[in-house]
Amino acid sequence: MTITLHKNDLPDGLDFGDSVAVDTETLGLSLTRDPLCLVQLSAGDGDAYLVQMDRSSYDCPNLKALLGNPEVQKIFHFARFDVAMVQKYLGVSMTPVYCTKIASKLVRTYTDRHGLKDLTRELIGKDMSKQQQSSDWGADQLSQAQQAYAASDVLYLHQLRDKLNMMLAREGRMALAQACFDFLPTRCALDLAGWAETDIFAHA
């Protein structure tokens, strides 16, 4: 496994193929308060690329081009947060997207444990450390432990997608999952516009 940290943007010429695993790190979990600090990416080949944001400008044309490319599927775990953060700070509405958390909730109905750590342990037999989950992602220098944690969040998403797709197909829920994925950019736009806690489909 190789972890490469880039400042401000991806270098020219990187090719992630037709799908890229994506995650973000922020100063907290508030879409209105906490800035985007780091974007992690992997082609599913065991290597990870980390892009530490220039928070004064978010000028990252190569990263924006990749995330906005409609020919590249972006794979997330809990895409709702990451897609909204990228919409807000990078101005990119990402499609197509795939969310392993949504897929898990649709097909792993025998459990209420849908965290990335739980999924990775059950479906591909890997144990992940979440020790650095709550740390200062706005620091000028990221520690090796932070970088390893950030990389781990994208290294297994391709494998999880493939396993979950087999389960979705088995249970006849692939079309339902795809409809949810297609709706995600709209769900994120609602979150950013102030309807994060309101179910607009509810009767009340």
N, C-alpha and C positions, 0 to 999 in steps of 0.2 A: 504493500500500500504506500502510495506517495501522496503527501498533502502539500499543496503549493499555495502560498499566501500571496495575493496580489493587492497592491494599493490602488484604490480608486476605480480600476476597470480591469477587464480581461485583456490579455495581449491579443494582437492580431493573429488570425489564422487558426484558432482553436476550433476543432470540429467535435461536437458531442453526438453526432449521428441524428437519428430521427426521434430520440427521446432523451430528456435530461432530467435527473433528479434535482430538486431545488428545495432549499430551506432558507430561512432568514433568522438572524438574531437581532434583537432590539433591546432598548434600555428597560423595557417592561412590556406589559400586555395590553396597554391602552392605545387604541388607534389614534386618539386625539392628543395624547400627551407624549408618547414615547417614540423617539426617532429610530429609523432603520439604521443599523450599524454594520451588518455583515450579511453577505449572500453566499451560500454554499452551493456547489454544483458538482454533479458526478455523471459520467456517461454509463455508470453501472459496471465499469471495468476494474473497480477496486481503488481507483485514484479519485482524489477530491481536489477541487479548486475553490479557494476562499477569496472573496473580494471584499476588502475592508473599505467601506464607503468614505468618500470625502463629503462630510456632512455639511460643508459650506456651500456645495453646489450640486451634488449628486450627478456630476458630469461623467457618465460612463457609457459612451455610445456603443461599444462592443457588447457589453452586458445587456443593454436595452434592446439591441438588435436580436440577440439570441432569445431573450424572454418574449419578445414581440413577434417572433417568427411563427407564422401559422402552420408551417410544415414540421415543427418540432413539438412533440407532446411534452408538457411540463408535469412531472410527477411530484406530488407533495404528500406529507402527512399533516392533516388539518389544514387543507388549502385555504380555507376561509380566511384565516389570519394572514398568511403569507401573501395571497393574491391581493388582499386589501392593502397591505403595506407597500407592495410593489406599485399598485395603482396610485397610491397617495404620493410616494416619494420619488418614484421613477417615471410616473406618468404613462405606464404601460399596462394595457388591459390584456391579460394573457389568455390565449386560447390556442390549441386545445389543452385542457388540464385534466389531471387524474388525481384523485385523493384517496389514499389508502385507508384513511380513517372512515370516510363515508362508505367505501367498499366493505370494510370490516363490519360496520354497523348493519349493513344490508344483508350480509351473508353469515357472519359469526353470531347468530342470534342465540347461541347456547352460552354466551358469556356477556358480561357488561364491561369487560376489560379490553379496551380498544386503543390503549396507548401504544406508542411506537415500540417501547421496550417489550410489552406483552406480545405484540404481533411478531416482532423479530424472534423472540424466544420460541414461540409456538410454531411458527411457519417455516423458519429456516435454521432454527437451532443455534442462534447467536445470542449471547448475553451482552447487553449494552450498559455502560455506566452513564448515569445521569448526574454525576457529582458536580459538573460545571454548569448545570442548567441555570442556576441563579448566580451569575457572576457579572462583572462590569464589562459589558460588550462595547462600551464607548471608550475604553482605555486606548491610549495611543499605541501601546504594544500589547499584543495578545500573547498569553503564555502558551507553551507547548500543550499543556493540559486543555486549555480552551480550544486550541486549534484541533486537537484530537477529538474532543467532544463534538465540535461543530461538524467535522468531517463525518463522524459516525451517523449523523442524522440523515445523510444522503447516500451513504455507501450501499445500503441494502434495499432502497426503495424500488429499484427495477425488479429484484427478486420477489419482493412482496407483491408488487403489481401482478406479476405473472402467476403467483400462487393464488391470489385473490380472484384473478380473472377465471381461473379454472373452477373455483368454487362458485362464482357468480353464474358461469355458464351451466354448471351442474344443477343449480337451483332455479334456473330460468329468470335471473334478475339482472342480466347484463344490460338490457335496454333501459331498465329503471335506473341503474347506476349511471349510465351515460347521460340520461336526462338530468340527473342531479349534477353531474360534472358540468354540463352545458349551462346550467343555471348559476353556477358559482360566481362568475363575474358580476351578475346582477345582484346576487345576495351580498357581495362585497360592496357594491355601490350603495345598497341600502344601509349597510353598516356604517359606511363613511358619511352618509347623508343624515344619520341620526336615528335610524330605525333598527339599531343593533339588538335591542331587547324587546322589540315589538313584533309579534307574529301577525303580519298583515292579512294572513289567510284565516285567522281565527274569527269566530262569530262575534265575540265580545270586543 
